[in-house]
Amino acid sequence: MAAAPDLEKAEAPTADKNVDKQESSFVVDREFEQSVAGMIPQTDDPSSPALTWRVWLIGIFFCFVLTILNQLFYYRTNSFVITSYLAILLSYPMGVFLAKVVPAKEISLGPLGSFNTNPGPFSIKEHVLIGIWGSTGAAGVYGTDNLLVQRAFYNLDIGAAASILFLIGTSVLGFGISGVCRKFLIKPAHMVWPSILPQVALYGAFHFTQENKSGKKHLSSLQVFFIGACAMFVYHLIGPGWISPMLSQLPLLCWIAPNGTMSQYYGSTSAGVGIFSLTLDWSYITSSAMSVPYWSAVNLFVSYVFFQWLLVPLSFGNDWFSPVLGLVLNDSHMTNKDGKPIGAAQLVGDNHKIMLDVYEANKPLYITPYFAWSYFGSMAQFTASISHTVTFFGADIVKSFKASRQGHEEDDIHNQLMKAYPEVPDSWYYGCVISNVSPSFVTAIMTIVVCHVSGIGMAWWATLLSMAVSIIGTIPIAIVLASTGVSLWMALIAEFVYGLILPGDPVVMMAFKCLGVTVSSQCLTLLSDLKTGHYLKVPPRAIFTVQIVSQLLAVFICYYTQVMWFNNPEHLEWLKVNGKGIEGDGHNWGATNTNFESVYSGLIIGGLVVGLVLPPLLKAGSYITDKVPWHLVQAPILFQVGSPGAYQSAVLTSFLVSTFFQFFMYRYHRGWWTRYNYVLATALDVGVAIAVLLVNAALTSVELPNWFLNPDEDTLGPLLDTCHPPEDQSRWQLSFGDS
């Protein structure tokens, strides 16, 4: 293990050169910011190796392995993901081994320079860069969903060259936006990025020893990590992951009132909204419950309770949206006017466009109450994030740009240390945009050939529009993620925009959505990696290089892995099953345009308006009274509704976990919290990930006997969560009908 942070060579000056933070609206929670600062190393050794041959060798290996495995596992009936934690864990002993056994020798590469076969001990910088390779491989390439649906549902194959160019184009556009955002999202200390803190703590546990000033004996962070990971691994196997699956879904309301019709509706975690339900499955809770600030967890809990536990049951019980049909609460499919499930196969013709006569015969189309409120939340989040950014952060963003142009940037300890490394030139970031805007603007190379000539048929202006929507939405979304730790998504707003302008073409809509989603997600990914590097003093140019190369490599791996599966006719049905979700979204908005001609129009318009006006109202509240912490009431998070069709058992449990760790332990046991909270959060995630991998790789064929925590089908009921709705209620059958 490397020396402790306080013993490393180049310690930054401690003179007070910081930009004045007192007047900055970037400050959301100063106390939390200072607590996080206590766990981030404030020293650095610029001579430690970074982008070495070890990074390329180990990183490419894990990028290949994770990309291939996750692409294949995605096509399973019960899909699962191998996270980048596998790369982070295994790369450490691999790097240490290479550092010990490979002799030091200088090898010349001619005009490209030279490299040393053993640049020194395996460093935290190398470890972080390998982790980026792994995270790219674990994430996959979103655009492959489009290729899947086009082939499986619309019989559209655009060919290898067009497919690869489409995937490349949709995968790197977000890098340009990140270059604009880094000045006010990476360098300011107030932008804490809570979501990356567990991973930062894990890297620190491997490479740093903690200074013990109190003289008391403490377990090291690495010891806590291994204890936590092993304990969770064992628990998940004997608990909800294998032997006791009932622990995943504990619908308390169904059990408290087993004979109550409404309790079975509202308490179900699968077809209902899981009121008062619990889960003892960490894979549903995740480390996010231990990473976000407590006020952020409170905002989320209030939002979930208001929408899922109040508005969805009210709209269901009073038939607000479907007075005749009475659809189920929680499902992601659509039905026609007679309550029969309807899918793309019935609506879309051979030309990949909506058949208007079929649509007219089936309209109006209905979605479940949960799905309807999720659209409201997505619309409100989009406008609320923009309004929130302008209202609370607008002045500071302008100041940051002005200060950057004048050479006066924030100069805290981390920025001082990072001055040892050359910054990524703006031209590198903007080059990512320019190289892709060109084909987007004239539909040349990547859009005319790929999206028009190949059969997708998306016009040049639609590509530019999707990029514009992404840019407008991504910067506010990034600010919300950086300050609160909560991720927002562009998917539904992208569907809405295109469905509003040109309905009737689900294939083009999915391409439009793909651009919107990937531009945003790639930007957030790069910014997260840059902030991780900022905390752990990794050269920005090395991070940028690894991000670009790993993303391009992942494109080729994902595509040819998918082709391999498509070439086997037996796998086509598996692919169709996995693609139902994205196919459903495609014809919801792109094909049918039910937005302004149905009972849901009020929700859509209302969401856009409410999201726009709420942040200024909250800001006005701060001028009326200072007794309410208005700055902690985050409007974009208050519209977080959740995912329709998913199990709804983690709402209460996640909040209870946050209350224990992020309130009680943070408030009353700050020393323990600073030392162990984030590394324990990571350990629990890792333990679950390893257990899930073992179960899916080796134990799925093992039949376990039924017992109390592994009940038979009669006990599980038709909803598979031990809730038993009345048999004569046909409204429940829609969740399980053919679509």
Residue pairs with C-beta under 8 A, 6 or more apart in sequence:
1 206
1 207
1 208
1 209
1 222
2 121
2 123
2 124
2 207
2 208
3 209
4 208
4 209
4 210
4 211
5 41
5 42
5 43
5 204
5 208
6 43
6 211
7 43
8 41
8 43
8 44
8 45
9 45
9 46
9 47
10 43
10 44
10 45
10 46
10 417
10 420
11 42
11 43
11 44
12 42
12 43
12 44
12 413
12 416
12 417
13 416
14 413
17 411
17 416
18 189
18 410
18 411
18 412
19 403
19 408
19 409
19 410
19 411
19 412
21 27
21 189
21 190
24 188
24 190
24 396
25 392
25 393
25 395
25 396
26 184
26 188
26 190
26 191
26 393
26 396
26 483
27 33
27 190
28 190
28 483
28 484
28 631
28 632
29 293
29 295
29 632
32 192
32 293
33 189
33 190
33 192
35 666
35 670
35 673
35 674
36 192
36 194
36 197
37 189
38 674
39 197
39 200
39 201
39 204
39 674
39 675
39 678
40 200
40 414
40 535
41 204
41 208
41 535
41 536
41 537
42 413
42 414
42 417
43 417
44 417
44 420
44 537
46 420
46 421
46 537
48 120
48 121
48 123
48 124
48 125
49 119
49 120
49 123
49 125
49 126
50 123
50 125
50 126
50 129
50 538
50 539
50 542
51 129
51 539
51 542
51 545
51 546
52 115
52 119
52 126
53 115
53 117
54 95
54 98
54 99
54 119
54 122
54 126
55 126
55 129
55 130
55 133
55 546
57 98
58 91
58 94
58 95
58 98
58 130
58 133
59 91
59 129
59 130
59 132
59 133
59 134
59 546
59 550
60 133
60 553
62 86
62 87
62 90
62 91
62 130
62 133
62 134
62 137
63 133
63 134
63 136
63 137
63 550
63 553
63 554
63 557
64 137
64 553
64 557
65 137
66 82
66 84
66 86
66 87
66 134
66 137
66 138
67 136
67 137
67 138
67 140
67 553
67 554
67 557
67 558
67 561
68 557
68 561
69 82
70 81
70 82
70 137
70 138
70 140
71 140
71 144
71 557
71 558
71 561
71 562
72 561
72 565
73 79
73 80
73 81
73 82
73 696
74 81
74 140
74 578
75 565
75 571
75 574
75 575
75 578
76 574
76 578
76 696
77 574
77 577
78 696
79 578
80 692
80 693
80 696
81 138
82 138
82 689
82 693
83 138
83 685
83 689
84 131
84 134
84 135
84 137
84 138
85 202
85 682
85 685
85 686
85 689
86 134
86 138
86 689
86 693
87 130
87 131
87 133
87 134
87 135
87 137
87 138
88 127
88 130
88 131
88 134
88 199
88 202
88 203
89 686
91 127
91 130
91 131
91 134
92 122
92 127
92 206
95 122
95 126
95 127
95 130
96 121
96 122
98 118
98 122
99 118
99 120
99 121
99 122
102 117
102 118
103 117
103 118
104 116
104 117
104 118
104 119
105 116
105 117
105 118
106 114
106 115
106 116
106 117
107 114
107 115
107 116
107 117
108 114
109 115
123 207
124 203
124 204
124 206
124 207
124 208
124 536
124 538
125 536
125 537
125 538
125 539
125 542
127 203
127 206
127 207
128 203
128 532
128 533
128 536
128 538
128 543
129 538
129 542
129 543
129 546
131 199
131 203
132 529
132 543
132 546
132 547
132 550
133 546
133 550
135 525
135 529
136 547
136 550
136 551
136 553
136 554
137 550
137 554
137 557
139 525
139 554
140 554
140 558
141 167
141 171
141 554
141 555
141 558
141 559
142 170
142 514
142 517
142 518
142 521
143 166
143 167
143 170
143 171
143 514
143 518
144 167
144 558
144 559
144 562
145 510
145 514
145 579
145 582
146 166
146 510
146 511
146 514
146 582
147 158
147 163
147 166
147 167
147 559
147 562
148 562
148 575
148 578
148 579
148 582
149 510
149 579
149 582
149 583
149 586
150 156
150 157
150 158
150 456
150 507
150 510
151 157
151 566
151 575
152 572
152 575
152 576
152 579
152 583
153 344
153 345
153 348
153 576
153 579
153 583
154 344
154 348
154 352
154 506
154 507
155 350
156 352
156 455
156 456
156 507
158 166
158 450
158 454
158 455
158 456
159 454
160 559
160 563
162 449
162 450
162 453
162 454
163 450
163 559
164 555
164 556
164 559
165 445
165 446
165 449
165 450
166 446
166 450
166 451
166 454
166 456
166 511
167 555
167 558
167 559
168 446
168 552
168 555
169 436
169 439
169 440
169 446
169 447
169 450
170 514
170 515
170 518
170 519
171 518
171 522
171 551
171 552
171 554
171 555
172 432
172 435
172 436
172 522
172 548
172 551
172 552
173 432
173 433
173 436
173 467
173 470
173 515
173 518
173 519
173 522
174 470
174 474
174 518
174 519
174 520
174 521
174 522
174 523
174 524
174 525
174 526
175 429
175 432
175 433
175 522
175 523
175 526
175 544
175 547
175 548
176 429
176 430
176 431
176 432
176 433
176 434
176 436
177 433
177 470
177 471
177 474
177 475
177 519
177 523
178 429
178 522
178 523
178 526
178 527
178 530
179 424
179 426
179 428
179 429
179 430
179 432
180 429
180 475
181 474
181 475
181 478
181 523
181 527
182 527
182 530
183 400
183 401
183 404
183 409
184 191
184 393
184 396
184 397
184 400
184 401
185 191
185 478
185 479
185 482
185 527
185 531
186 527
186 530
186 531
186 534
187 409
187 410
187 415
187 534
188 400
188 410
189 410
189 412
189 414
190 483
191 479
191 482
191 483
191 531
192 482
192 483
192 485
193 481
193 482
193 485
193 528
193 531
194 291
194 292
194 293
194 296
194 484
194 485
195 288
195 291
195 292
195 481
195 485
195 487
195 528
196 528
196 531
196 532
196 535
197 291
197 678
198 287
198 290
198 291
198 678
198 679
198 681
198 682
198 685
199 532
199 682
200 532
200 535
200 536
200 678
201 221
201 677
201 678
201 679
201 681
201 682
202 225
202 679
202 682
203 532
203 536
204 221
204 536
204 679
205 220
205 221
205 222
205 224
205 225
205 679
206 222
208 221
209 220
210 218
210 220
210 221
210 675
212 218
218 675
219 227
219 676
221 675
221 676
221 679
224 675
224 676
224 679
224 680
224 683
225 679
225 680
225 682
225 683
225 686
226 683
227 683
228 679
228 680
228 683
228 684
228 687
229 683
229 684
229 686
229 687
229 690
230 687
231 687
232 282
232 683
232 684
232 686
232 687
232 688
232 691
233 687
233 688
233 690
233 691
235 687
236 242
236 281
236 282
236 283
236 687
236 688
236 691
236 692
237 243
237 691
237 694
237 695
238 244
239 247
239 280
239 281
240 246
240 247
240 248
240 279
240 280
240 281
240 283
241 281
241 283
241 688
241 691
241 692
241 695
242 691
242 695
242 699
242 704
243 704
243 709
243 710
244 709
244 710
245 709
245 710
246 708
246 709
246 710
246 711
246 722
247 279
247 280
247 281
247 709
248 279
248 280
248 281
248 284
248 647
248 649
249 269
249 270
249 277
249 279
249 647
249 649
249 721
249 722
250 277
250 278
250 279
250 280
250 649
251 267
251 268
251 269
251 272
251 274
251 277
251 649
251 721
251 722
251 723
252 267
252 276
252 277
252 278
253 263
253 266
253 267
253 275
253 276
253 277
254 263
254 264
254 267
254 268
254 721
254 722
254 723
254 724
255 722
256 263
257 263
257 267
258 264
258 724
261 725
261 726
261 729
262 313
262 317
264 272
264 723
264 724
264 725
264 726
265 272
265 313
265 316
265 329
265 725
266 272
266 273
266 275
266 309
266 313
266 329
267 274
267 275
267 276
267 277
267 723
268 274
268 329
268 330
268 719
268 721
268 723
268 725
269 277
269 279
269 647
269 648
269 649
269 721
269 723
270 330
270 647
270 648
270 719
270 720
270 721
270 723
270 735
271 328
271 329
271 330
271 331
271 719
271 723
271 725
271 732
271 735
272 329
272 330
272 648
272 719
272 723
273 308
273 309
273 312
273 313
273 329
273 330
273 370
273 648
274 308
274 647
274 648
274 649
274 651
275 308
275 309
275 313
276 652
277 648
277 649
277 651
277 652
278 649
278 652
278 653
279 285
279 647
279 649
279 650
279 653
280 653
281 649
282 684
282 685
282 687
282 688
283 688
283 692
284 647
284 649
284 650
284 653
284 654
285 650
285 653
285 654
285 657
286 685
287 678
287 681
287 682
287 684
287 685
288 485
288 654
289 297
289 654
289 655
289 657
289 658
289 661
289 662
289 681
290 657
290 658
290 661
290 662
290 677
290 678
290 680
290 681
290 684
291 485
291 678
291 681
292 300
292 484
292 485
292 486
292 658
292 662
293 484
293 485
293 662
294 658
294 659
294 662
294 663
294 666
295 629
295 632
295 634
296 484
296 485
296 486
296 634
296 637
297 654
297 655
297 658
297 659
297 662
298 655
299 484
299 486
299 632
299 633
299 634
299 637
299 638
299 640
300 486
300 637
300 640
300 654
300 655
301 651
301 654
301 655
301 658
302 638
303 377
303 637
303 638
303 639
303 640
303 641
304 640
304 641
304 642
304 651
305 651
306 638
307 373
307 377
307 641
307 642
308 370
308 641
308 642
308 648
308 651
309 651
311 373
312 329
312 330
312 369
312 370
312 373
313 329
314 320
315 321
315 369
315 372
315 373
316 326
316 327
316 329
316 369
319 326
320 369
320 599
321 327
321 366
321 367
321 369
321 372
321 599
321 600
322 366
322 599
324 339
325 335
325 339
325 366
325 731
326 731
327 335
327 339
327 366
327 367
327 368
327 369
327 731
327 734
328 368
328 731
328 732
328 734
328 735
329 368
329 369
329 370
330 368
330 370
330 644
330 645
330 648
330 735
331 368
331 370
331 371
331 644
331 645
331 734
331 735
332 368
332 371
332 581
332 584
332 644
332 645
333 341
333 343
333 367
333 368
333 584
333 645
333 734
333 735
333 739
334 341
334 342
334 343
334 365
334 366
334 367
334 584
334 587
334 588
334 592
335 341
335 342
335 365
335 366
335 367
335 734
336 342
336 362
336 363
336 365
336 366
337 362
337 363
337 364
337 365
337 366
339 366
339 734
340 737
341 734
341 737
341 738
341 739
342 362
342 365
342 739
343 580
343 583
343 584
343 587
343 739
344 506
344 583
344 584
344 586
344 587
344 591
346 358
346 362
347 354
347 355
347 358
347 359
347 362
347 587
347 591
347 592
348 354
348 355
348 506
348 587
348 591
349 355
352 455
352 457
352 505
352 506
352 507
353 504
353 505
354 503
354 504
354 505
354 506
354 587
354 591
354 592
356 504
359 591
359 592
363 592
363 594
363 597
364 594
364 597
364 598
364 599
365 592
365 594
365 598
366 598
367 375
367 588
367 600
368 644
368 734
370 641
370 642
370 644
371 644
371 645
372 600
372 603
373 603
373 641
374 492
374 641
374 642
374 643
374 644
375 492
375 496
375 600
375 603
375 604
375 607
376 603
376 604
376 606
376 607
376 639
376 641
377 607
377 639
377 640
377 641
378 489
378 491
378 492
378 493
378 496
378 607
378 639
378 641
379 492
379 493
379 496
379 603
379 604
379 607
379 608
379 611
380 607
380 608
380 610
380 611
380 614
380 639
381 488
381 611
381 636
381 639
381 640
382 473
382 490
382 493
382 608
382 611
383 607
383 608
383 609
383 611
383 612
384 610
384 611
384 612
384 614
384 615
384 635
384 636
384 638
384 639
385 473
385 476
385 477
385 479
385 480
385 488
385 611
385 636
386 472
386 473
386 476
386 612
387 611
387 612
387 613
387 614
387 615
387 616
387 635
388 476
388 479
388 480
388 615
388 634
388 635
388 636
389 397
389 475
389 476
389 479
389 480
390 615
391 615
391 616
391 618
391 619
392 615
392 619
392 631
393 479
400 409
400 410
403 409
403 410
409 415
414 534
414 535
414 537
417 537
418 534
418 537
418 540
420 537
421 537
421 539
421 540
421 541
422 539
422 540
422 541
423 540
423 541
424 540
424 541
424 544
428 544
432 548
436 446
437 464
437 467
438 444
438 445
439 445
439 446
439 447
439 448
440 446
440 447
440 460
440 463
440 464
440 467
441 460
441 463
441 464
442 448
442 460
443 449
443 451
443 452
443 459
443 460
443 463
447 458
447 460
447 463
448 460
450 456
451 457
451 458
451 463
451 508
451 511
452 458
452 459
455 507
456 507
456 508
456 511
457 505
457 507
457 508
458 508
458 511
458 512
462 498
462 502
462 508
462 512
463 512
463 515
465 497
465 498
465 501
465 512
466 494
466 497
466 498
466 512
466 513
466 515
466 516
466 519
467 515
467 519
469 490
469 493
469 494
469 497
469 516
470 490
470 494
470 515
470 516
470 519
470 520
471 519
473 490
473 493
473 516
473 520
474 490
474 519
474 520
474 523
474 524
476 636
477 487
477 488
477 489
477 490
477 520
477 524
478 523
478 524
478 527
480 486
480 488
480 634
480 636
480 637
481 487
481 488
481 524
481 528
482 527
482 531
484 634
484 637
486 634
486 636
486 637
486 640
487 524
488 636
488 640
489 517
489 520
490 516
490 517
490 519
490 520
491 513
491 516
491 517
491 585
492 585
493 516
494 512
494 513
494 515
494 516
494 517
495 509
495 513
495 585
495 588
495 589
495 590
496 589
496 595
496 604
497 512
497 516
498 508
498 509
498 512
498 513
498 589
498 590
499 509
499 588
499 589
499 590
499 592
499 593
499 595
500 593
500 595
500 596
502 508
503 589
503 590
503 591
503 592
503 593
504 590
504 591
504 593
505 590
505 591
506 583
506 586
506 587
506 590
506 591
507 586
507 590
508 590
509 586
509 589
509 590
509 591
510 582
510 585
510 586
510 590
512 590
513 585
513 586
522 551
525 547
526 543
526 544
526 547
529 543
529 547
530 540
530 543
532 538
533 539
533 540
533 542
533 543
565 571
565 574
565 575
566 572
566 575
580 739
581 645
584 739
588 594
589 595
594 600
595 601
595 604
596 604
607 639
611 635
611 636
611 639
614 635
614 638
615 635
618 630
618 633
618 635
619 630
621 628
621 630
622 628
622 630
622 631
642 648
642 651
647 721
649 721
661 673
661 677
661 681
665 672
665 673
665 677
666 673
666 677
704 710
706 712
711 722
715 722
716 722
717 723
717 724
717 725
718 724
718 725
718 732
718 736
719 725
719 732
719 735
725 732
